[in-house]
Every structure is written in C-alpha cells, then in structure tokens.
Amino acid sequence: MSLQSQLPELRGVVAPDCDILTDPAETRFHELAKRWADTEGQIPGAIVLPRTEEDIQTIVSWAIRSSIPFVPKCGGHSSWSILSSDGIVIDLSQCSAVEVDAEAQTATIKGGILQKEVAVRLAEAGLFTALGSSNMVGAIGYLLGGGSAVANSVTGFGSDQIISARMVTAKGELIEVSQKQYPKLLWALRGAGHFFGLVTQLVVKAYPLSLLGSDDGTIWAGSFVFPLDRAEEVASVMKHLMNDSRYPTAGLMMVMAPPPARKPALIVGTRYTGDPLMVEEAYRALYDLGPLAANGKRISIQNNSDGREAMDAKADLRRFEIVPVHGFEVASFLQCVQVWKELIVECPDAINTAFNFQWDSRPVRTPEFDSAMSLHDTRFWQNNWLWHTDPQNREKVNEYHERCISIARGADPSKWADYQNSTRDGPIELRFRGKERLERLRRLKKEWDPEGVFTRQLLD
C-alpha cells in the first residue's frame, strides 16, 4: 500500500490539532521541508506535526505497524534524517518546551526545542549548560550525540548532562529512562542516543553562571584578523597558546575569505571563560603579532552564538563536519591552508567554505560515570564548513575536505576518531572507541531495536 492510501488511518488516531501536510506545493509544507543543507533534494510524502507526547507515541506506533519509514525533526540540521516520498517527517516543533528548576539546577527540555531557547531560559534563572554553537540546532539531538560546546572544560560534553529521558521504543512504548529505570539504556543514550528510540524529553544538569569565571556569568569573545600569508607565523604562536592551560582559552583558527572583500585571511576566533581581567594577558602573544584587526567584548553565554544568521540559514549546498584530532602541528595546519587555497581556485563557488582548527586549552571535564561517549580525551578538532553553490562541484569540494581531514588526523590510525554528531560514515569503531564499549552498544541495539526501526547503525 502507498503512503497516501494509509494516511487516513493516521488522521483517525491522532488528535484533531495534529496537522498532517501532504502537498509539497503548499507554502507551509515547503518551509517545513527545508533543511540546513540542500544536498539531497528529497521531499517526504508527509510532514506530521504532533502537539503532544501522546501523539508522538501514536504516530511512531502507526508508522511501525504500517511499515512506513519515518524520521524525527527538530532543527533540520542532520544530513541523515532525510526521506523520500514513501516516508514521513515527524516535526517536533509544535511540542517544544523547556522548564527550568533553579533550585535543583536542572532543565527539562521537550520535543523540538532549539538551543537558543534553552540557553535563554536557563540564563534567566542564573544557569547554563553545555550547548553548541548554533542557535537553530535542536537541543535534544545535539545532547544525545555527544555535544561539543565552548565550555566543555567546565561542564563536560552535552551528553554528560543527561539525567533522564522519555523515549518511544521500537515497540511503540513510551518509557522513562533513568539511573533507576533502565540504567543500561541511559548509559547508551549518553552519546549514542539517536539509535535506540525517539527521545521526546530530556532532563539535564545546569550550572551557576558564576562557574564561567565572571561575577555576571559572561564570557569574553573576540577575533584577531591576519592576512593568510602570515599563517606560519600565527600558527607558531598559536601552538603555544593552545597548550597553555594557565588560561582557559578556546576558539577557532579559521582559514576563509570573509565578505565583502573576499581576501583570504586567517581569523582567530577566541573565547575566554575566566576572570575577564586576565584576557589581555592570555592573548598577549596574538596582540603582539600586530593583527590587521583585533576586537573583543564580554557577552552573555546565551548570546554566544548570535550574529550567525548566514550560517544558520537553510540554503545552498553545505556540509559541516567536526573531526577529533590528537594535537596541533604547524606543518599540518599549513598543508590544510594550501588545500583550501587550491579548493577556492578550482571551485570559486566554494568561496564561503572555511577550514577551521578548534582548540580548548584545558581538557574536557570528565564525569564520574561511564557512558557511550568516548571523546573525553579530545581538546582539538578539525572543524570544516563546506559551502558551495554549483551542484557539479559537490564531489570536488568533498575531495578537498577529505584531504584536509586526512592531513589533520595524521599518519597514525591508532589516534584517529570520529564525532558521532557529525557523521555516520566510515568505521563505527572511530565513533565509539573501545571494543568493550562498541560490543555493549551492539547488544543494547539488539535488545531495544533489533529490526533497525530508528537506524541500522550498530546492526550492520
């Protein structure tokens, strides 16, 4: 039976206010079908918008029973949550909420709530948690898949914050997952949470803003701009700065051609989560290099990702990948600079592409409990934004990106790793390191989703 012939049954079991959109020509359908990256061009057969957890459970149960492919959607950023006309998107935007318990220092986040909304509500209560660098990313998906954030050295990864969850299983059951109920599944949700069910709600830890090192809970954000031909000089200084744990610095070394001049540049985007009076001392070596421009100011943590509307917009052919690396080498960085230069010459439409090296001068805070997350030894990342407009150049752009990643990783495969929030390609052993961890995840997958209702990951 076709999807369209089965949708009347779905309409009969969900609440009247649960919209089911089926016409791609309709404006609302068109807007909701948009994704951050327009790489696949596939259009789902229907977009279903539940307003309650009960309807989410009903929709999942119906889809499983009817053998209808489905994916949940929060912010629309993942490159794998894509379906053609035989499947449905369960859009969680209409059942989004965040509830903060200031006394318990927790937040309950529901449905398709976006990161910015969570950050703002927490800040109003004098709190923060581990959230990423895009306002428009769905908070639940980000947290389930690890969650790299600007203050990982203070909080740990996003997945480390998960206290409990509510989840619809492959049997269509709604369960509560916590340390008391299904503790083994909680272990898996902390870092591999996309693979076992549809998570409708998370309760996460929050922290006083004062832990950011300033009385008012602000952090310092700035940038230093250099011509790209000074890359070796800047990289040599940055190698020392990145490894100086006396100062809580973090940020990105960005190889890019920013508008409007589009001149190749090396921009060091910086953060400082500590005493604001120490910022100038921490970044003195960069000031002393005499950058073309240097600026910075204190900002509220909930506004850390503001001003990135162009990056958040849903348009064009884009890809974002962040890969853990074991250290920073000046020679390797310069090779990546050269690869970027070659890319821009061969594919001028990729002028918005940036090859970025991300660092944190202090290690990620490691929780007292074990979990599926295996990257707590990571302080450095190759963080690439691929952005081009000509579909014919997609393969070439990806090839240049892979060259950069190969250089940044180095020649020793034993040090390679992947970040599960960024990719589902390549050996799964790189995403969940350690034989025992991966075997445990595979056993849990067979227990909770043996038919691969939510994904074939951990089964194939």
Order of alpha helices (4+ residues) and beta strands (2+ residues): alpha-beta-alpha-beta-alpha-beta-beta-beta-beta-alpha-beta-alpha-alpha-beta-beta-alpha-beta-beta-beta-alpha-beta-beta-alpha-alpha-beta-alpha-beta-alpha-beta-beta-alpha-alpha
